[in-house]
Amino acid sequence: MRIYIVRHGQTAWNKTLRWQGNQDVLLDETGIAQVNALAEKLSPLSVSRIYSSPLKRAMVSAEILQKKINADIVYRRGLREIHLGEWEGLTTNEIIVKYGGLYGEWEENPAAQIGLGVENMSDLQQRAYLELESINMCETDDFIIVAHGTWARCLLCKLLNIPLENRMSFEVGNGGINVVNYNKSKNSPCFTVVTLNDVSHIEKADKDHG
């Protein structure tokens, strides 16, 4: 079984480097173009369903994909982005100025519990992996997950057996594709990441409209 984990298109907050978390920020014009290119890339696929975060930037991305892919959309709360509490809407510099020590602890320790409504990376990773396992139990065919940057990054660290401290060692771009093979025939789940952050379709679209 093949799983396509894709990130939603760009939003205005992505562009200005504001932390979104669970804020409902819509795709901007670039983000819509990115997802249209993503839809063209994935259009030949035969998939059972499109599973999407219920946050609007993911929902709209899933709806654009559905126009090219004949599959129902299922919205699941476990696909939501990391909860960032009081940091949502701020830039990294603004967070450092206001919460410097707490931010440093959170960045360096994936299990840090700092309060402020901020979820840590370890908890997010567990949530993402349990959600993936839950979806896998319902599926026998290939499917698409439309989720978020930090959500996907933490899940991919688990699947690649990379420590969360090294989560920034690879990119998860807006409109990017991550392909994972899942072998159900073994006693324990066997995941193989075969494609990481494929954004070739977006780069091609940029050249075509350049």
C-alpha positions as CSV (number, residue, x, y, z in Angstrom):
1,M,0.0,0.0,0.0
2,R,1.3,3.5,-0.9
3,I,0.6,6.6,1.2
4,Y,1.0,10.1,-0.2
5,I,1.6,12.6,2.5
6,V,1.2,16.1,1.1
7,R,1.5,19.6,2.7
8,H,-1.1,22.2,2.0
9,G,-0.3,25.2,-0.2
10,Q,1.2,28.5,1.0
11,T,-0.7,31.0,3.1
12,A,0.0,34.6,3.8
13,W,1.4,33.6,7.2
14,N,3.7,31.1,5.6
15,K,5.1,33.9,3.5
16,T,5.6,36.3,6.4
17,L,7.0,33.5,8.6
18,R,4.2,33.7,11.2
19,W,3.5,30.5,13.2
20,Q,0.0,29.2,12.3
21,G,-0.6,26.2,14.6
22,N,-4.3,25.8,14.7
23,Q,-5.3,29.2,13.4
24,D,-7.5,29.0,10.3
25,V,-5.4,30.9,7.7
26,L,-6.5,30.6,4.0
27,L,-4.3,29.8,1.1
28,D,-3.0,32.8,-0.8
29,E,-2.7,33.0,-4.6
30,T,0.6,31.3,-4.7
31,G,-0.7,28.5,-2.4
32,I,-3.7,27.8,-4.7
33,A,-1.3,27.6,-7.7
34,Q,0.9,25.2,-5.8
35,V,-2.0,22.9,-5.0
36,N,-3.2,23.1,-8.6
37,A,0.2,21.9,-9.7
38,L,0.1,19.2,-7.0
39,A,-3.3,18.1,-8.3
40,E,-2.0,17.7,-11.8
41,K,1.0,15.7,-10.6
42,L,-1.3,13.3,-8.6
43,S,-4.1,13.2,-11.1
44,P,-3.1,9.8,-12.6
45,L,-3.3,8.1,-9.2
46,S,-6.0,5.7,-8.2
47,V,-6.6,6.2,-4.5
48,S,-9.3,5.1,-2.1
49,R,-9.7,8.4,-0.2
50,I,-8.2,11.8,0.6
51,Y,-7.7,12.2,4.3
52,S,-7.4,15.9,5.4
53,S,-6.9,18.0,8.4
54,P,-10.0,20.1,9.1
55,L,-8.1,23.4,9.1
56,K,-9.1,25.5,6.2
57,R,-5.7,25.6,4.5
58,A,-5.7,21.8,4.3
59,M,-9.4,21.6,3.5
60,V,-9.2,23.8,0.5
61,S,-6.1,22.0,-0.7
62,A,-8.0,18.7,-0.4
63,E,-10.9,20.1,-2.3
64,I,-8.6,21.2,-5.1
65,L,-7.1,17.7,-5.3
66,Q,-10.6,16.2,-5.3
67,K,-11.4,18.0,-8.6
68,K,-8.6,16.0,-10.3
69,I,-8.8,12.8,-8.2
70,N,-12.0,10.8,-7.9
71,A,-11.9,10.1,-4.2
72,D,-14.0,11.1,-1.2
73,I,-12.5,13.5,1.4
74,V,-12.5,12.4,5.0
75,Y,-11.6,15.1,7.6
76,R,-9.7,13.9,10.8
77,R,-8.8,16.0,13.8
78,G,-5.7,13.9,14.3
79,L,-4.2,15.5,11.2
80,R,-4.3,19.0,12.6
81,E,-1.1,21.0,12.9
82,I,0.8,21.3,16.1
83,H,-1.0,23.4,18.8
84,L,1.1,26.5,19.5
85,G,-1.1,28.3,21.9
86,E,0.0,31.8,22.7
87,W,2.6,31.7,20.0
88,E,0.2,31.4,17.1
89,G,0.3,34.4,14.9
90,L,3.8,35.5,16.0
91,T,7.1,35.3,14.1
92,T,10.0,33.4,15.5
93,N,11.8,36.6,16.5
94,E,8.7,37.8,18.3
95,I,8.5,34.6,20.2
96,I,12.2,34.8,21.2
97,V,11.8,38.3,22.4
98,K,8.7,37.5,24.5
99,Y,9.4,33.9,25.5
100,G,13.1,33.4,24.9
101,G,13.9,30.9,27.6
102,L,10.8,28.8,27.1
103,Y,11.3,28.9,23.3
104,G,14.9,27.6,23.7
105,E,13.8,24.8,26.0
106,W,11.0,23.8,23.6
107,E,13.3,23.9,20.5
108,E,16.1,21.8,22.2
109,N,14.0,19.3,24.1
110,P,11.2,17.5,22.1
111,A,9.5,16.4,25.3
112,A,9.6,19.8,27.0
113,Q,6.3,20.8,28.7
114,I,6.3,24.6,28.7
115,G,2.6,25.4,29.1
116,L,1.1,28.4,27.2
117,G,-1.0,25.9,25.2
118,V,2.1,24.8,23.2
119,E,2.3,21.1,22.2
120,N,5.7,19.5,22.2
121,M,7.2,17.6,19.4
122,S,7.2,14.2,21.1
123,D,3.4,14.5,21.8
124,L,2.8,15.7,18.2
125,Q,4.8,12.8,16.8
126,Q,2.9,10.2,18.9
127,R,-0.4,11.8,17.8
128,A,0.6,11.8,14.1
129,Y,1.8,8.2,14.2
130,L,-1.3,6.9,16.0
131,E,-3.5,8.8,13.4
132,L,-1.5,7.1,10.6
133,E,-2.0,3.7,12.2
134,S,-5.7,4.3,12.7
135,I,-6.1,5.2,9.0
136,N,-4.1,2.2,7.9
137,M,-6.4,-0.1,9.8
138,C,-9.3,1.1,7.6
139,E,-7.5,0.9,4.3
140,T,-6.3,-1.7,1.8
141,D,-5.7,0.7,-1.1
142,D,-3.4,3.7,-1.7
143,F,-4.6,7.0,-0.1
144,I,-3.6,10.6,0.3
145,I,-3.1,12.6,3.5
146,V,-3.3,16.4,3.3
147,A,-1.6,17.8,6.5
148,H,0.8,20.4,7.7
149,G,4.5,21.1,7.8
150,T,5.4,20.3,11.4
151,W,2.9,17.4,11.6
152,A,4.5,15.8,8.5
153,R,8.1,16.5,9.6
154,C,7.6,14.8,13.0
155,L,5.8,11.8,11.5
156,L,8.5,11.4,8.9
157,C,11.2,11.5,11.6
158,K,9.4,8.5,13.2
159,L,9.2,6.6,9.9
160,L,12.8,7.4,9.0
161,N,14.0,6.6,12.5
162,I,15.5,10.1,12.8
163,P,15.7,11.8,16.3
164,L,13.3,14.7,16.6
165,E,16.3,16.9,17.5
166,N,17.2,16.5,13.8
167,R,13.8,17.3,12.4
168,M,15.0,20.4,10.5
169,S,17.5,18.3,8.5
170,F,15.1,18.0,5.6
171,E,12.4,20.2,4.0
172,V,8.6,19.7,4.0
173,G,7.6,22.4,1.5
174,N,4.2,23.8,0.7
175,G,2.5,21.5,-1.9
176,G,5.3,19.0,-1.5
177,I,4.8,15.2,-1.8
178,N,6.2,12.6,0.6
179,V,5.6,9.0,-0.5
180,V,5.6,6.1,2.0
181,N,5.2,2.4,1.3
182,Y,3.4,0.4,3.9
183,N,3.7,-3.4,4.2
184,K,0.8,-4.9,6.0
185,S,1.9,-8.5,5.6
186,K,4.4,-8.5,8.4
187,N,3.7,-8.9,12.1
188,S,4.6,-5.3,12.8
189,P,4.0,-2.3,10.6
190,C,6.8,-1.8,8.0
191,F,7.1,1.7,6.6
192,T,9.5,2.7,3.9
193,V,9.9,6.4,2.9
194,V,10.5,6.3,-0.9
195,T,10.1,10.0,-1.8
196,L,10.8,13.0,0.5
197,N,9.6,16.5,-0.3
198,D,9.0,16.2,-4.1
199,V,8.3,19.8,-5.2
200,S,9.3,19.2,-8.9
201,H,5.8,20.0,-10.0
202,I,5.8,23.4,-8.3
203,E,9.2,24.2,-9.7
204,K,8.0,23.3,-13.2
205,A,4.9,25.4,-12.7
206,D,7.0,28.4,-11.6
207,K,9.1,28.1,-14.8
208,D,6.1,27.7,-17.0
209,H,4.6,30.9,-15.6
210,G,7.9,32.7,-15.3
